[in-house]
Amino acid sequence: MRNLWAIARRELGAYFVSPIAYLVGAAFLAMMGFFFYTDVIFTVLSRSEPTMRYIFGVMTTILLFVAPVLTMRLLAEEQRLGTLELLLTAPVQDWEVVLGKYLAALVLYLGLLTATGIYPLLLFWMGGNPDIGPILSGYLGMFLFGAALLSIGLFSSSLSQNQVVAAVVGIGLVILLAVASLPADGITNPTLQQILNHIDLRNHLMNFRRGLIDTTDVVYYLSVIASFLFLTVQILNSRRWR
Amino acid sequence: MIEAEGLTKIYGNQVVAIEDVTFRVERGQIVGFLGPNGAGKTTTMRILTGYMPPTRGRARIAGYDTVLQSLEARRHIGYLPETVPLYPEMSVRAYLSFMAEIRGVPNRKAAVERAMALTGLEDQADALIGKLSKGYRQRVGLAQAILHNPDVLILDEPTIGLDPRQVREVRDLIQELGKTHTILLSTHILAEVQQICDRVLIIHRGRIRADMTLGEALRSRRPDRIFLRVEGGDRQVTEILSALPGVRRVERLESGVYEIEVADSAKEDPSPTIAETVMRQGWRLLELRPVGLTLEDLFLQVTAQD
């Protein structure tokens, strides 16, 4: 456990000395800000209820690209520098390395997510009276969704020494999982249809946005995270039987 | 301290990296691990450090099995891999402190200061690793390996890429560490082994081909040529010495200086006989030594097999 914290702390420190965290964070918040602005204009002009639904939708799409970029460095760079060999020959378990790194990415993501908290605050401040339930559950959904993307990104980062390759593979994987249900309509086999609908990363956000916290959705995201972290540990472990 | 028993590593079911590697290193020894590129040095070291398990055989560090008691074994090892593993964005002190933390060193601050003092890094303590010269980075790598005062140090090419002064400093440091640690170091530089190691292991094509103390390595083999300097005898020297058993030819290099070629059939070093003869003839023996019997010769001999 102590090792896990040490690794997470070092990793967080590394985030803030490299330009990547600042660049990605700034780009993310700038885009979110832009879409929030247009949404507010639209809401005011159309005199409709102020909600965060549209913003959560936009965030979902942007995160597909942001999350793998946040995680691309984690294991790829460690392999390129040879420091992975150091970590794996120190008295540290493989899973402590993986979890520590994942935790650092999660903290950074939580920071970004918290920064977007200004939008609902602004909605209240502007005198709109948005329903608070869907906002809170929506944020929980966004957190779980992002956490799942980060675990997939971390997995991609373990596959290559090259950060760019890691990012591209990561983005490819998350997009694939985020659009899994698209071909479902054209499929006649009901089991396959159900499977595709179930593994779709975005499908499980619907309830959260409506203000519903369904255990199925929570369990789904947690199992995606656990699976990809497990796979990442296995990739690190594969040096043992290769 | 280091025990390797029948270590075999087969990559991907067919590539045999090392086969039946067996050796022991006792406490306080500095052992030079030699071999051509691709002979299996790094593979052996990676198995010893618990980075990966052997396909067959087993290794123990300070009595702990590197697979079954991996974490315990790792606590007793300091490892400097071939590519020095450093985080360029960290300062020397922060990096060492992190390493001390994941190694579970109790008094972290003191351990970091001690390691920096031993490797001469105090004046660079707050410098970013990415900005350090190659020599300093190598020292940071060494400092990292000795942080937890491990019983065993495994160093993969510790002086590669350093300038002559840095090489000297690192060698001195290794020698100093060797007084209290057990060290296995791989290198391509034979002079380095001759200078700082007590023992030499030569690996070739995945097998240990020579395992001996440095004295044995250089003494045991009968020399091919002998260098002789005498006073007196003049023209007779060539004639008389040529007739000795085990001598093929005597060449006079200049007045009083000779090079004696040893016959291939000779079983023993003819040096004692030569010395005796010189004395008996009443010449004055100024110098008598084997020529060209270096670690390099041994290395080339051993690695020339098959």
Interface residues (C-beta under 8 A of the other chain):
Chain A: R2 N3 A6 I7 R10 G13 A14 V17 S18 L81 G82 T83 L84 E85 L86 L87 L88 T89 A90 P91 V92 Q93 R239 R240 R242
Chain B: Y11 G12 R46 T49 G50 Y51 M52 P53 L71 E72 R74 R75 I77 Y79 P81 E82 T83 V84 P85 L86 Y87 P88 E89 M90 A94 F98 M99 E101 I102 R103 G104 Q144
